[in-house]
């Protein structure tokens, strides 16, 4: 079955649906690939433990968070099993629903703050932050080393780089034209009313450093802006542990997985290929996107007995309802294994299956909704065990 491949805490957040409603879901699918469903759960569980430790919470608090995560996931899967396929497909988590699940005023204030930030991430509000008026036209603002033009003197690209030269603008335009062909007809018609104005390299997250990523500025006939992000897609790290990619383009793999797993996806999500053989996918840039950012803080000298992380008071985020609807051959996995946290590696390290004692049955993802409960063990070395109990 299709999994996210990198379902950690900071890959959950708000973004806009095509109907301009705020929804909460996973928002990063660079590693999406068919695989065992429990890998996503373990990835999320470990990220919650690490987030708690970075905020100074002790092992019992981290254990409580992971137990809440496993319990919430089990209850949601059981609820999804009682829904029809169509109801499950249309199921989504909106902002109002998430706000109603907050268990205290502090969490509600944080949610409102993040949602307010997301609502300000529109194309019109993004324009003065990212572009300047030069020579009668708009130009993306250089902010090296984060944003820079290909031919700018601040560009870190080598002089022999295949993206430099007089035809760099033509290369980008051809990629844009190829991308438009991957969209649905109505969205293709809409995007053809925009013209490419400027393009610049944009450095993204740590896990994508070294990949090609561009910010594109387009305008319509009324000079209204549209920002798109062109991001390189490389083979998923999960391929080495599961099966080869069946898509001829890695960008198509990302788009397919995102459309399948997200409750609702970006209006302009599509893929393309560069003249140099690189694969890319495209989407809107910062379209009402926002998420709660966890920053390390020094551990306190002592915690009161009632103190618990905010994530423990708020119902833990669970994967999209797509995780409950198997669309490929059932994936069999040993229900208990260990996912080791490697802090020096930006990409997730998949589980290597090993037989363990105490669990003699095997379950597939389709049977997950029938499991009565899970036992989650968090050890001091960041290992997490999720054991199915009959």
Long-range contacts (C-beta under 8 A, 24 or more apart in sequence): 1-34, 1-35, 1-37, 1-323, 1-326, 1-327, 1-328, 1-330, 1-331, 1-365, 2-32, 2-33, 2-34, 2-257, 2-260, 2-261, 2-322, 2-327, 2-328, 3-32, 3-33, 3-34, 3-35, 3-36, 3-37, 3-39, 3-40, 3-238, 3-261, 3-323, 4-28, 4-29, 4-31, 4-32, 4-40, 4-43, 4-257, 4-261, 4-319, 5-29, 5-30, 5-31, 5-32, 5-33, 5-35, 5-39, 5-40, 5-236, 5-237, 5-238, 5-348, 6-30, 6-31, 6-43, 6-207, 6-347, 6-348, 7-40, 7-41, 7-43, 7-44, 7-319, 8-43, 8-44, 8-46, 8-47, 8-348, 9-44, 9-47, 9-48, 9-51, 9-294, 9-311, 9-317, 10-47, 10-291, 10-293, 10-294, 12-291, 12-317, 13-114, 13-118, 13-289, 13-290, 13-291, 13-292, 14-95, 14-114, 14-115, 14-118, 14-288, 14-289, 14-290, 14-291, 15-118, 15-266, 15-287, 15-288, 15-289, 16-118, 16-287, 16-288, 16-289, 17-92, 17-264, 18-264, 18-267, 20-288, 21-94, 21-95, 22-94, 22-95, 22-115, 22-118, 22-119, 22-288, 23-92, 23-93, 23-94, 23-95, 23-263, 23-264, 24-93, 24-94, 24-95, 24-98, 24-317, 25-92, 25-93, 25-262, 25-263, 25-264, 25-320, 26-261, 26-262, 26-319, 26-320, 27-289, 27-291, 29-254, 29-257, 29-258, 29-261, 29-262, 30-207, 30-208, 30-233, 30-234, 30-236, 30-254, 31-236, 31-237, 31-238, 31-347, 31-348, 32-236, 32-253, 32-254, 32-256, 32-257, 32-258, 32-261, 33-236, 33-238, 33-239, 33-242, 33-245, 33-253, 33-257, 34-238, 34-242, 34-243, 34-328, 34-331, 35-238, 35-241, 35-242, 35-331, 35-350, 36-331, 36-333, 36-351, 36-365, 37-323, 37-331, 37-333, 37-365, 37-368, 38-333, 38-335, 38-337, 38-351, 38-386, 39-238, 39-339, 39-348, 39-350, 39-351, 40-319, 40-323, 41-69, 41-70, 41-73, 41-319, 41-386, 42-339, 42-351, 42-384, 42-386, 43-339, 43-348, 44-69, 44-316, 44-317, 44-319, 45-69, 45-70, 45-376, 45-378, 45-384, 45-386, 46-339, 46-341, 46-382, 46-384, 48-311, 48-316, 49-341, 49-378, 49-382, 49-384, 50-341, 50-382, 51-294, 51-309, 51-311, 52-309, 52-311, 54-294, 54-295, 54-296, 54-297, 55-294, 55-296, 55-297, 55-309, 56-297, 56-298, 56-299, 56-300, 56-303, 57-303, 57-308, 57-309, 58-303, 59-378, 59-380, 61-303, 61-307, 61-308, 61-309, 61-312, 62-378, 63-376, 63-378, 64-308, 64-312, 65-309, 65-311, 65-312, 65-316, 66-376, 66-378, 66-384, 67-376, 68-312, 68-315, 68-316, 69-316, 69-318, 69-376, 70-374, 70-376, 70-386, 71-373, 71-374, 72-315, 72-316, 72-318, 73-316, 73-318, 73-319, 74-371, 74-373, 74-374, 76-318, 76-324, 77-323, 77-324, 77-368, 77-369, 78-369, 78-370, 80-321, 80-324, 80-325, 80-369, 81-324, 81-369, 81-370, 85-325, 88-321, 88-324, 88-325, 89-321, 89-325, 91-263, 91-321, 92-263, 92-264, 92-321, 93-263, 101-314, 101-315, 102-314, 103-313, 103-314, 103-315, 104-313, 106-310, 107-310, 107-313, 107-314, 110-292, 110-310, 114-290, 114-291, 114-292, 115-290, 117-290, 118-288, 118-289, 118-290, 119-288, 121-286, 121-287, 121-288, 121-289, 121-290, 122-287, 122-288, 123-224, 123-225, 123-226, 123-227, 123-284, 123-287, 124-224, 124-225, 126-225, 126-227, 126-285, 126-286, 127-225, 130-215, 130-217, 130-227, 131-198, 131-217, 131-225, 137-197, 138-197, 138-198, 138-217, 138-219, 138-225, 139-197, 139-198, 140-198, 140-199, 140-200, 140-215, 140-217, 142-200, 145-203, 146-202, 146-203, 147-200, 147-201, 147-202, 147-203, 147-215, 148-200, 148-201, 149-199, 149-200, 149-201, 150-199, 150-200, 150-201, 155-201, 157-201, 162-276, 163-212, 163-276, 169-199, 171-274, 171-275, 172-196, 172-199, 172-214, 172-216, 172-230, 174-275, 175-230, 175-272, 175-273, 175-274, 175-275, 175-280, 176-216, 176-272, 178-272, 178-273, 179-230, 179-270, 179-271, 179-272, 179-280, 179-282, 180-270, 182-252, 182-255, 182-270, 182-271, 182-272, 183-268, 183-270, 187-267, 187-268, 191-268, 193-220, 193-221, 194-218, 194-219, 194-220, 194-226, 195-219, 195-220, 199-230, 202-229, 204-231, 206-346, 207-346, 207-347, 208-232, 209-346, 212-274, 212-278, 212-280, 215-285, 216-285, 226-284, 227-284, 227-285, 227-286, 228-268, 228-282, 228-283, 228-284, 228-285, 229-282, 229-283, 229-284, 229-285, 230-272, 230-280, 230-282, 231-280, 231-281, 231-282, 231-283, 232-278, 232-279, 232-280, 233-271, 233-279, 233-280, 233-281, 234-279, 237-347, 237-348, 237-350, 238-350, 241-350, 241-352, 249-273, 249-279, 250-279, 251-279, 251-280, 251-281, 251-282, 252-279, 252-281, 254-281, 255-281, 260-322, 260-327, 261-319, 261-320, 261-322, 261-323, 262-320, 262-322, 263-320, 263-321, 263-322, 323-365, 324-368, 324-369, 326-365, 326-366, 330-364, 330-365, 330-366, 331-364, 331-365, 332-362, 332-364, 333-362, 333-363, 333-364, 334-359, 334-362, 335-359, 335-361, 335-362, 335-363, 335-386, 335-387, 335-388, 336-385, 336-386, 336-387, 336-388, 337-385, 338-383, 338-384, 338-385, 339-383, 339-384, 340-381, 340-382, 340-383, 341-382, 341-383, 356-385, 358-387, 359-387, 359-388, 361-388, 361-390, 363-388
